[in-house]
Amino acid sequence: MGKRTQVAKYVAVDLLGSATAWTLFYLFRKAYLEPIKYGYEVPLSLDQNYFKGLVLIPLFWFGLYTLIGGYRDIYRRHRTKELGQTLLISLIGVTVIFFALLLDDEVASYRYYYRSFVALFGLHFGITFLLRFWLTSATVRKVHDRIIGFNTVLVGGNERA
């Protein structure tokens, strides 16, 4: 398996995870938050704004992960590093999305904003981390099983070298 294939897997997992998180967040807003705001049930419909978000939000996350180098040195990743990076990038990305797209919503109370932020962060981080953890674990397993290896030069001069 080549490096390009492995990078493509990470890209696919990130796009799938962010699209799934955005869909669940959109449905959460329609089913839970908007009835609080309007005082009555809002029909669940996937409108034009949803589909715009479904295209643009995963591209935003892809750009953000590319910008921080999330697709470089993929064979040297480990699960702890994955946790820290995903947590930090999720916090940054959700904050940007929140201020760019969600802050201008009409709300009944500011708790709506807090719930929106926490829901989007929880969904994105949870889904993305689980998918990346699964993929990184598979990669680490291949390194440990010596399916994937690294070119190494050993330098020494006696029998112990």
TORPA-701035 format. One record per residue (C-alpha): residue number from 1; residue in three letters; x, y, z. Coordinates in nm, 2 decimals, decimal comma. Each point is the difference from the previous one (the first is absolute). Layout:
<pts>
<pt><vexlum>NUM</vexlum><guse>ALA</guse><X>X</X><Y>Y</Y><Z>Z</Z></pt>
...
</pts>
This chain:
<pts>
<pt><vexlum>1</vexlum><guse>MET</guse><X>0,00</X><Y>0,00</Y><Z>0,00</Z></pt>
<pt><vexlum>2</vexlum><guse>GLY</guse><X>0,15</X><Y>0,33</Y><Z>-0,11</Z></pt>
<pt><vexlum>3</vexlum><guse>LYS</guse><X>0,02</X><Y>0,33</Y><Z>0,19</Z></pt>
<pt><vexlum>4</vexlum><guse>ARG</guse><X>-0,25</X><Y>0,16</Y><Z>-0,24</Z></pt>
<pt><vexlum>5</vexlum><guse>THR</guse><X>-0,26</X><Y>-0,27</Y><Z>0,08</Z></pt>
<pt><vexlum>6</vexlum><guse>GLN</guse><X>0,04</X><Y>0,05</Y><Z>0,37</Z></pt>
<pt><vexlum>7</vexlum><guse>VAL</guse><X>-0,03</X><Y>0,38</Y><Z>-0,04</Z></pt>
<pt><vexlum>8</vexlum><guse>ALA</guse><X>-0,31</X><Y>-0,05</Y><Z>-0,21</Z></pt>
<pt><vexlum>9</vexlum><guse>LYS</guse><X>-0,15</X><Y>-0,21</Y><Z>0,29</Z></pt>
<pt><vexlum>10</vexlum><guse>TYR</guse><X>0,06</X><Y>0,27</Y><Z>0,25</Z></pt>
<pt><vexlum>11</vexlum><guse>VAL</guse><X>-0,15</X><Y>0,26</Y><Z>-0,24</Z></pt>
<pt><vexlum>12</vexlum><guse>ALA</guse><X>-0,30</X><Y>-0,22</Y><Z>-0,06</Z></pt>
<pt><vexlum>13</vexlum><guse>VAL</guse><X>-0,05</X><Y>-0,07</Y><Z>0,37</Z></pt>
<pt><vexlum>14</vexlum><guse>ASP</guse><X>0,02</X><Y>0,38</Y><Z>0,08</Z></pt>
<pt><vexlum>15</vexlum><guse>LEU</guse><X>-0,24</X><Y>0,09</Y><Z>-0,28</Z></pt>
<pt><vexlum>16</vexlum><guse>LEU</guse><X>-0,25</X><Y>-0,27</Y><Z>0,11</Z></pt>
<pt><vexlum>17</vexlum><guse>GLY</guse><X>0,04</X><Y>0,08</Y><Z>0,37</Z></pt>
<pt><vexlum>18</vexlum><guse>SER</guse><X>-0,06</X><Y>0,38</Y><Z>-0,05</Z></pt>
<pt><vexlum>19</vexlum><guse>ALA</guse><X>-0,29</X><Y>-0,06</Y><Z>-0,23</Z></pt>
<pt><vexlum>20</vexlum><guse>THR</guse><X>-0,16</X><Y>-0,24</Y><Z>0,25</Z></pt>
<pt><vexlum>21</vexlum><guse>ALA</guse><X>0,06</X><Y>0,24</Y><Z>0,29</Z></pt>
<pt><vexlum>22</vexlum><guse>TRP</guse><X>-0,15</X><Y>0,29</Y><Z>-0,20</Z></pt>
<pt><vexlum>23</vexlum><guse>THR</guse><X>-0,31</X><Y>-0,20</Y><Z>-0,09</Z></pt>
<pt><vexlum>24</vexlum><guse>LEU</guse><X>-0,06</X><Y>-0,11</Y><Z>0,36</Z></pt>
<pt><vexlum>25</vexlum><guse>PHE</guse><X>0,06</X><Y>0,36</Y><Z>0,12</Z></pt>
<pt><vexlum>26</vexlum><guse>TYR</guse><X>-0,25</X><Y>0,14</Y><Z>-0,26</Z></pt>
<pt><vexlum>27</vexlum><guse>LEU</guse><X>-0,26</X><Y>-0,26</Y><Z>0,11</Z></pt>
<pt><vexlum>28</vexlum><guse>PHE</guse><X>0,07</X><Y>0,08</Y><Z>0,37</Z></pt>
<pt><vexlum>29</vexlum><guse>ARG</guse><X>-0,06</X><Y>0,37</Y><Z>-0,07</Z></pt>
<pt><vexlum>30</vexlum><guse>LYS</guse><X>-0,32</X><Y>-0,07</Y><Z>-0,19</Z></pt>
<pt><vexlum>31</vexlum><guse>ALA</guse><X>-0,14</X><Y>-0,25</Y><Z>0,25</Z></pt>
<pt><vexlum>32</vexlum><guse>TYR</guse><X>0,12</X><Y>0,13</Y><Z>0,33</Z></pt>
<pt><vexlum>33</vexlum><guse>LEU</guse><X>0,12</X><Y>0,37</Y><Z>-0,01</Z></pt>
<pt><vexlum>34</vexlum><guse>GLU</guse><X>-0,24</X><Y>0,16</Y><Z>-0,24</Z></pt>
<pt><vexlum>35</vexlum><guse>PRO</guse><X>-0,32</X><Y>-0,12</Y><Z>0,18</Z></pt>
<pt><vexlum>36</vexlum><guse>ILE</guse><X>0,14</X><Y>0,17</Y><Z>0,31</Z></pt>
<pt><vexlum>37</vexlum><guse>LYS</guse><X>0,05</X><Y>0,32</Y><Z>-0,20</Z></pt>
<pt><vexlum>38</vexlum><guse>TYR</guse><X>-0,33</X><Y>0,00</Y><Z>-0,18</Z></pt>
<pt><vexlum>39</vexlum><guse>GLY</guse><X>-0,22</X><Y>-0,17</Y><Z>0,26</Z></pt>
<pt><vexlum>40</vexlum><guse>TYR</guse><X>-0,13</X><Y>-0,26</Y><Z>-0,24</Z></pt>
<pt><vexlum>41</vexlum><guse>GLU</guse><X>0,12</X><Y>-0,31</Y><Z>-0,19</Z></pt>
<pt><vexlum>42</vexlum><guse>VAL</guse><X>0,20</X><Y>0,09</Y><Z>-0,31</Z></pt>
<pt><vexlum>43</vexlum><guse>PRO</guse><X>-0,02</X><Y>-0,25</Y><Z>-0,29</Z></pt>
<pt><vexlum>44</vexlum><guse>LEU</guse><X>0,31</X><Y>-0,19</Y><Z>-0,07</Z></pt>
<pt><vexlum>45</vexlum><guse>SER</guse><X>0,09</X><Y>0,09</Y><Z>-0,36</Z></pt>
<pt><vexlum>46</vexlum><guse>LEU</guse><X>0,34</X><Y>0,00</Y><Z>-0,17</Z></pt>
<pt><vexlum>47</vexlum><guse>ASP</guse><X>0,00</X><Y>0,33</Y><Z>-0,17</Z></pt>
<pt><vexlum>48</vexlum><guse>GLN</guse><X>0,24</X><Y>0,18</Y><Z>-0,22</Z></pt>
<pt><vexlum>49</vexlum><guse>ASN</guse><X>0,21</X><Y>0,13</Y><Z>0,30</Z></pt>
<pt><vexlum>50</vexlum><guse>TYR</guse><X>0,05</X><Y>-0,36</Y><Z>0,11</Z></pt>
<pt><vexlum>51</vexlum><guse>PHE</guse><X>0,14</X><Y>-0,11</Y><Z>-0,34</Z></pt>
<pt><vexlum>52</vexlum><guse>LYS</guse><X>0,22</X><Y>0,31</Y><Z>-0,02</Z></pt>
<pt><vexlum>53</vexlum><guse>GLY</guse><X>0,14</X><Y>-0,09</Y><Z>0,34</Z></pt>
<pt><vexlum>54</vexlum><guse>LEU</guse><X>0,03</X><Y>-0,36</Y><Z>-0,09</Z></pt>
<pt><vexlum>55</vexlum><guse>VAL</guse><X>0,24</X><Y>0,10</Y><Z>-0,28</Z></pt>
<pt><vexlum>56</vexlum><guse>LEU</guse><X>0,18</X><Y>0,30</Y><Z>0,16</Z></pt>
<pt><vexlum>57</vexlum><guse>ILE</guse><X>0,05</X><Y>-0,13</Y><Z>0,36</Z></pt>
<pt><vexlum>58</vexlum><guse>PRO</guse><X>0,19</X><Y>-0,32</Y><Z>-0,09</Z></pt>
<pt><vexlum>59</vexlum><guse>LEU</guse><X>0,22</X><Y>0,21</Y><Z>-0,24</Z></pt>
<pt><vexlum>60</vexlum><guse>PHE</guse><X>0,06</X><Y>0,25</Y><Z>0,28</Z></pt>
<pt><vexlum>61</vexlum><guse>TRP</guse><X>0,12</X><Y>-0,29</Y><Z>0,23</Z></pt>
<pt><vexlum>62</vexlum><guse>PHE</guse><X>0,21</X><Y>-0,15</Y><Z>-0,28</Z></pt>
<pt><vexlum>63</vexlum><guse>GLY</guse><X>0,17</X><Y>0,34</Y><Z>-0,04</Z></pt>
<pt><vexlum>64</vexlum><guse>LEU</guse><X>0,06</X><Y>0,04</Y><Z>0,37</Z></pt>
<pt><vexlum>65</vexlum><guse>TYR</guse><X>0,15</X><Y>-0,35</Y><Z>0,04</Z></pt>
<pt><vexlum>66</vexlum><guse>THR</guse><X>0,21</X><Y>0,06</Y><Z>-0,31</Z></pt>
<pt><vexlum>67</vexlum><guse>LEU</guse><X>0,12</X><Y>0,34</Y><Z>0,14</Z></pt>
<pt><vexlum>68</vexlum><guse>ILE</guse><X>0,12</X><Y>-0,16</Y><Z>0,33</Z></pt>
<pt><vexlum>69</vexlum><guse>GLY</guse><X>0,17</X><Y>-0,28</Y><Z>-0,18</Z></pt>
<pt><vexlum>70</vexlum><guse>GLY</guse><X>-0,25</X><Y>-0,28</Y><Z>0,09</Z></pt>
<pt><vexlum>71</vexlum><guse>TYR</guse><X>0,08</X><Y>-0,19</Y><Z>-0,32</Z></pt>
<pt><vexlum>72</vexlum><guse>ARG</guse><X>0,38</X><Y>0,01</Y><Z>0,03</Z></pt>
<pt><vexlum>73</vexlum><guse>ASP</guse><X>0,21</X><Y>-0,28</Y><Z>0,17</Z></pt>
<pt><vexlum>74</vexlum><guse>ILE</guse><X>-0,30</X><Y>-0,22</Y><Z>0,03</Z></pt>
<pt><vexlum>75</vexlum><guse>TYR</guse><X>0,20</X><Y>-0,31</Y><Z>0,08</Z></pt>
<pt><vexlum>76</vexlum><guse>ARG</guse><X>0,15</X><Y>0,16</Y><Z>0,31</Z></pt>
<pt><vexlum>77</vexlum><guse>ARG</guse><X>-0,33</X><Y>0,08</Y><Z>0,16</Z></pt>
<pt><vexlum>78</vexlum><guse>HIS</guse><X>-0,11</X><Y>-0,14</Y><Z>0,33</Z></pt>
<pt><vexlum>79</vexlum><guse>ARG</guse><X>-0,33</X><Y>0,00</Y><Z>0,18</Z></pt>
<pt><vexlum>80</vexlum><guse>THR</guse><X>0,10</X><Y>0,25</Y><Z>0,27</Z></pt>
<pt><vexlum>81</vexlum><guse>LYS</guse><X>0,11</X><Y>0,25</Y><Z>-0,25</Z></pt>
<pt><vexlum>82</vexlum><guse>GLU</guse><X>-0,32</X><Y>-0,06</Y><Z>-0,20</Z></pt>
<pt><vexlum>83</vexlum><guse>LEU</guse><X>-0,20</X><Y>0,08</Y><Z>0,31</Z></pt>
<pt><vexlum>84</vexlum><guse>GLY</guse><X>0,18</X><Y>0,33</Y><Z>0,07</Z></pt>
<pt><vexlum>85</vexlum><guse>GLN</guse><X>0,00</X><Y>0,11</Y><Z>-0,36</Z></pt>
<pt><vexlum>86</vexlum><guse>THR</guse><X>-0,37</X><Y>-0,08</Y><Z>-0,05</Z></pt>
<pt><vexlum>87</vexlum><guse>LEU</guse><X>-0,10</X><Y>0,17</Y><Z>0,32</Z></pt>
<pt><vexlum>88</vexlum><guse>LEU</guse><X>0,19</X><Y>0,32</Y><Z>-0,08</Z></pt>
<pt><vexlum>89</vexlum><guse>ILE</guse><X>-0,10</X><Y>0,02</Y><Z>-0,37</Z></pt>
<pt><vexlum>90</vexlum><guse>SER</guse><X>-0,37</X><Y>-0,08</Y><Z>0,09</Z></pt>
<pt><vexlum>91</vexlum><guse>LEU</guse><X>0,00</X><Y>0,28</Y><Z>0,25</Z></pt>
<pt><vexlum>92</vexlum><guse>ILE</guse><X>0,15</X><Y>0,25</Y><Z>-0,25</Z></pt>
<pt><vexlum>93</vexlum><guse>GLY</guse><X>-0,22</X><Y>-0,11</Y><Z>-0,28</Z></pt>
<pt><vexlum>94</vexlum><guse>VAL</guse><X>-0,32</X><Y>-0,01</Y><Z>0,19</Z></pt>
<pt><vexlum>95</vexlum><guse>THR</guse><X>0,08</X><Y>0,35</Y><Z>0,14</Z></pt>
<pt><vexlum>96</vexlum><guse>VAL</guse><X>0,05</X><Y>0,13</Y><Z>-0,35</Z></pt>
<pt><vexlum>97</vexlum><guse>ILE</guse><X>-0,32</X><Y>-0,16</Y><Z>-0,13</Z></pt>
<pt><vexlum>98</vexlum><guse>PHE</guse><X>-0,19</X><Y>0,13</Y><Z>0,31</Z></pt>
<pt><vexlum>99</vexlum><guse>PHE</guse><X>0,10</X><Y>0,36</Y><Z>-0,06</Z></pt>
<pt><vexlum>100</vexlum><guse>ALA</guse><X>-0,03</X><Y>-0,01</Y><Z>-0,38</Z></pt>
<pt><vexlum>101</vexlum><guse>LEU</guse><X>-0,33</X><Y>-0,19</Y><Z>-0,03</Z></pt>
<pt><vexlum>102</vexlum><guse>LEU</guse><X>-0,19</X><Y>-0,04</Y><Z>0,32</Z></pt>
<pt><vexlum>103</vexlum><guse>LEU</guse><X>0,05</X><Y>0,32</Y><Z>0,20</Z></pt>
<pt><vexlum>104</vexlum><guse>ASP</guse><X>-0,24</X><Y>0,20</Y><Z>-0,22</Z></pt>
<pt><vexlum>105</vexlum><guse>ASP</guse><X>-0,29</X><Y>-0,23</Y><Z>0,07</Z></pt>
<pt><vexlum>106</vexlum><guse>GLU</guse><X>-0,31</X><Y>0,14</Y><Z>0,18</Z></pt>
<pt><vexlum>107</vexlum><guse>VAL</guse><X>-0,01</X><Y>-0,16</Y><Z>0,35</Z></pt>
<pt><vexlum>108</vexlum><guse>ALA</guse><X>-0,24</X><Y>0,01</Y><Z>0,29</Z></pt>
<pt><vexlum>109</vexlum><guse>SER</guse><X>0,28</X><Y>-0,01</Y><Z>0,24</Z></pt>
<pt><vexlum>110</vexlum><guse>TYR</guse><X>0,38</X><Y>-0,02</Y><Z>0,00</Z></pt>
<pt><vexlum>111</vexlum><guse>ARG</guse><X>-0,02</X><Y>-0,36</Y><Z>0,13</Z></pt>
<pt><vexlum>112</vexlum><guse>TYR</guse><X>-0,09</X><Y>-0,09</Y><Z>-0,36</Z></pt>
<pt><vexlum>113</vexlum><guse>TYR</guse><X>0,35</X><Y>0,11</Y><Z>-0,11</Z></pt>
<pt><vexlum>114</vexlum><guse>TYR</guse><X>0,17</X><Y>-0,21</Y><Z>0,28</Z></pt>
<pt><vexlum>115</vexlum><guse>ARG</guse><X>-0,21</X><Y>-0,30</Y><Z>-0,10</Z></pt>
<pt><vexlum>116</vexlum><guse>SER</guse><X>0,08</X><Y>0,05</Y><Z>-0,37</Z></pt>
<pt><vexlum>117</vexlum><guse>PHE</guse><X>0,38</X><Y>0,03</Y><Z>0,07</Z></pt>
<pt><vexlum>118</vexlum><guse>VAL</guse><X>0,01</X><Y>-0,30</Y><Z>0,23</Z></pt>
<pt><vexlum>119</vexlum><guse>ALA</guse><X>-0,21</X><Y>-0,21</Y><Z>-0,23</Z></pt>
<pt><vexlum>120</vexlum><guse>LEU</guse><X>0,21</X><Y>0,08</Y><Z>-0,31</Z></pt>
<pt><vexlum>121</vexlum><guse>PHE</guse><X>0,33</X><Y>-0,05</Y><Z>0,19</Z></pt>
<pt><vexlum>122</vexlum><guse>GLY</guse><X>-0,12</X><Y>-0,33</Y><Z>0,16</Z></pt>
<pt><vexlum>123</vexlum><guse>LEU</guse><X>-0,13</X><Y>-0,14</Y><Z>-0,33</Z></pt>
<pt><vexlum>124</vexlum><guse>HIS</guse><X>0,30</X><Y>0,11</Y><Z>-0,21</Z></pt>
<pt><vexlum>125</vexlum><guse>PHE</guse><X>0,27</X><Y>-0,10</Y><Z>0,25</Z></pt>
<pt><vexlum>126</vexlum><guse>GLY</guse><X>-0,17</X><Y>-0,33</Y><Z>0,09</Z></pt>
<pt><vexlum>127</vexlum><guse>ILE</guse><X>-0,06</X><Y>-0,12</Y><Z>-0,35</Z></pt>
<pt><vexlum>128</vexlum><guse>THR</guse><X>0,33</X><Y>0,12</Y><Z>-0,15</Z></pt>
<pt><vexlum>129</vexlum><guse>PHE</guse><X>0,20</X><Y>-0,14</Y><Z>0,29</Z></pt>
<pt><vexlum>130</vexlum><guse>LEU</guse><X>-0,16</X><Y>-0,34</Y><Z>-0,01</Z></pt>
<pt><vexlum>131</vexlum><guse>LEU</guse><X>0,06</X><Y>-0,03</Y><Z>-0,37</Z></pt>
<pt><vexlum>132</vexlum><guse>ARG</guse><X>0,36</X><Y>0,13</Y><Z>0,02</Z></pt>
<pt><vexlum>133</vexlum><guse>PHE</guse><X>0,07</X><Y>-0,22</Y><Z>0,30</Z></pt>
<pt><vexlum>134</vexlum><guse>TRP</guse><X>-0,12</X><Y>-0,30</Y><Z>-0,19</Z></pt>
<pt><vexlum>135</vexlum><guse>LEU</guse><X>0,21</X><Y>0,08</Y><Z>-0,30</Z></pt>
<pt><vexlum>136</vexlum><guse>THR</guse><X>0,31</X><Y>0,09</Y><Z>0,20</Z></pt>
<pt><vexlum>137</vexlum><guse>SER</guse><X>-0,04</X><Y>-0,32</Y><Z>0,20</Z></pt>
<pt><vexlum>138</vexlum><guse>ALA</guse><X>0,00</X><Y>-0,20</Y><Z>-0,32</Z></pt>
<pt><vexlum>139</vexlum><guse>THR</guse><X>0,31</X><Y>0,18</Y><Z>-0,12</Z></pt>
<pt><vexlum>140</vexlum><guse>VAL</guse><X>0,18</X><Y>-0,05</Y><Z>0,33</Z></pt>
<pt><vexlum>141</vexlum><guse>ARG</guse><X>-0,09</X><Y>-0,37</Y><Z>-0,01</Z></pt>
<pt><vexlum>142</vexlum><guse>LYS</guse><X>0,16</X><Y>-0,02</Y><Z>-0,35</Z></pt>
<pt><vexlum>143</vexlum><guse>VAL</guse><X>0,32</X><Y>0,17</Y><Z>0,12</Z></pt>
<pt><vexlum>144</vexlum><guse>HIS</guse><X>0,02</X><Y>-0,24</Y><Z>0,30</Z></pt>
<pt><vexlum>145</vexlum><guse>ASP</guse><X>-0,07</X><Y>-0,30</Y><Z>-0,22</Z></pt>
<pt><vexlum>146</vexlum><guse>ARG</guse><X>0,28</X><Y>0,13</Y><Z>-0,24</Z></pt>
<pt><vexlum>147</vexlum><guse>ILE</guse><X>-0,24</X><Y>0,03</Y><Z>-0,29</Z></pt>
<pt><vexlum>148</vexlum><guse>ILE</guse><X>0,10</X><Y>0,36</Y><Z>-0,01</Z></pt>
<pt><vexlum>149</vexlum><guse>GLY</guse><X>0,37</X><Y>0,08</Y><Z>0,06</Z></pt>
<pt><vexlum>150</vexlum><guse>PHE</guse><X>0,24</X><Y>0,29</Y><Z>0,00</Z></pt>
<pt><vexlum>151</vexlum><guse>ASN</guse><X>0,34</X><Y>0,02</Y><Z>-0,17</Z></pt>
<pt><vexlum>152</vexlum><guse>THR</guse><X>0,26</X><Y>0,00</Y><Z>0,27</Z></pt>
<pt><vexlum>153</vexlum><guse>VAL</guse><X>0,37</X><Y>0,03</Y><Z>0,00</Z></pt>
<pt><vexlum>154</vexlum><guse>LEU</guse><X>0,19</X><Y>-0,16</Y><Z>0,30</Z></pt>
<pt><vexlum>155</vexlum><guse>VAL</guse><X>0,34</X><Y>0,15</Y><Z>0,06</Z></pt>
<pt><vexlum>156</vexlum><guse>GLY</guse><X>0,25</X><Y>-0,18</Y><Z>0,23</Z></pt>
<pt><vexlum>157</vexlum><guse>GLY</guse><X>0,34</X><Y>-0,17</Y><Z>0,01</Z></pt>
<pt><vexlum>158</vexlum><guse>ASN</guse><X>0,00</X><Y>-0,30</Y><Z>0,23</Z></pt>
<pt><vexlum>159</vexlum><guse>GLU</guse><X>-0,19</X><Y>-0,32</Y><Z>0,05</Z></pt>
<pt><vexlum>160</vexlum><guse>ARG</guse><X>-0,29</X><Y>0,18</Y><Z>0,18</Z></pt>
<pt><vexlum>161</vexlum><guse>ALA</guse><X>-0,07</X><Y>0,23</Y><Z>-0,30</Z></pt>
</pts>
